[in-house]
Amino acid sequence: MTLITIVTWYLYAGAAVAVWFILYAIGRLDENAEAAWVFRPLLVPGVLLIWPLVIWRYVVLLRGEEKLDRHRMPRKKQERAAIVFVFAIPLILILAIGLRQDPEQLSGPVQLEAAE
């Protein structure tokens, strides 16, 4: 078999999984996607490429081995980063406004010439 034949069959299998996933499985994997019919076709290119992972995720969910913790609390470092950003972003904006160039000092557009 050539590489092109292998890739072709991989994509055929991905297309079959994508149809199954879009029509049936996504509603079971993600409760927020149950009525999102406009959003579902956007997933087709990704499912074509990672269809083995999609099947694996569905099997893991059916076995009940993994719970989906949708509202898990953020990690401690994320909380610290959020606090730092609360103070850093306004400070950066204030410094940027204070250090900007004075428009009165600018004489207008300057034509650049090539070096000789």
Sequence and secondary structure as in RCSB ss.txt:
>XXXX:A:sequence
MTLITIVTWYLYAGAAVAVWFILYAIGRLDENAEAAWVFRPLLVPGVLLIWPLVIWRYVVLLRGEEKLDRHRMPR
KKQERAAIVFVFAIPLILILAIGLRQDPEQLSGPVQLEAAE
>XXXX:A:secstr
  HHHHHHHHHHHHHHHHHHIIIIIHHHH GGGTT TTTGGGGHHHHHHHHHHHHHHHHHHHHT S   TT    
HHHHHHHHHHHHHHHHHHHHHHHHS  TTT  S        
